[in-house]
Amino acid sequence: MASLHQTKCVNHAGREAVARCPMCHDFFCRECVTEHDGRLICANCLQKPETAKTRKKSRVLPAAGNLLKAAVGLLLAWLVFYAIGQILLMVPDSFHSGDIWSSI
């Protein structure tokens, strides 16, 4: 396989290729690619509609992730308050009545 500097653009045979589209795997010159989401993609692949799998991933997973984070946060808060309650239950009654202070 030829290296990138030896290949020519698919659309412009006289121009040197500067990038390879990660979606269609063809080589393109500077005018035929554009940066999208941190990747260089050809115009044809950029114009293709999103697949249902991609759309579902972008809409459902963030909502499920936020719901999971909220559930974990509530569980953690409950555990902290439960632990504090258990520690307070271990305090002797003499501490509350003031008897412990008279013995010191």
N, C-alpha and C positions, 0 to 999 in steps of 0.2 A: 504494500500500500504506500502511496506517495505521501510525503510529509506535507504539512499545511502550506508551506511556502512554495511548493511545486505544483499545487493544484490551482485550478481556475474556477471562477464563479460559475454556478449552474446557469444563471440568467445572462451573464455577460462573459462570453468566451475569451475576450481579450484582457480581462482584469484578473488580478491575483486574488485568490480567496484569503480572507482574514479570519473567518470564523466558520464553525460547523454547527448547524442547528441541532440542539439536543433532542428535538422531537422527530424530525424527518431524516436527520443524519446526512444532509446534503451540505456542500460547501458554498459559501457566499462571500461576495465582496462587501465593502463598508456600506454601500448604498442599499444593499438588500437585507441587512439585518438591523434589528433594533433591540435595545435593552428593555427587558420586561421582567420584573421580579428578580433582578440581579443576574439574569441570564441573557445571552444574545440569542434571539429567536428570529427566524425568517418571517417575512410578511405573511406568507401563506399559512403558516402554522399559527401565527398570532390571530388571524382572522377566523380560524376554525372555532366553532362553538365549543364551550366547555362540555365535557362529558357529564353524565348524571352522577357518576362516581366522584368526580372532582367537586361538583357543586354540593353534593351531600356531605362530603368531608368538610368543606369550608363552612357549612351552616350548622350541622348537627354536632360535630365534635367540640367546638368551642362552648356551646351551650351545655353539653354534657360535662365538659371539664369544669365549667363554672359551678354547676350543680354539685359535682363531686367535691369541689373545694369548699363549698358552703357546708355540705354535710360533714366533712372532716373537721371543719372549723367548729361547728356546733358540738360535735362529739368531743373534741379537745376541750372546749369550754366546759362542757358538762363534767368531764373527768377532773378538771382542775377544781371546780367548785365542790365536787363530791369529795375529793381528797382533802380540801380545806375543812369541809364539814366533819369528816372522820377525825381529823386532828383536833378540832374543837370539842368533839365528843369525848376525847381522851383526857380533857382537862378535868381535874377532880372537883367535886362539889364544894370542897372546903375553900377552893380558890374564889368561888363566887360569893360565898357567905362571909368571907373575910376572916375565917378561922385560921387560915394558913399564915396570915400576916401577924397575928398575935403570937404565934409560936416562934417567930424569928426574933 
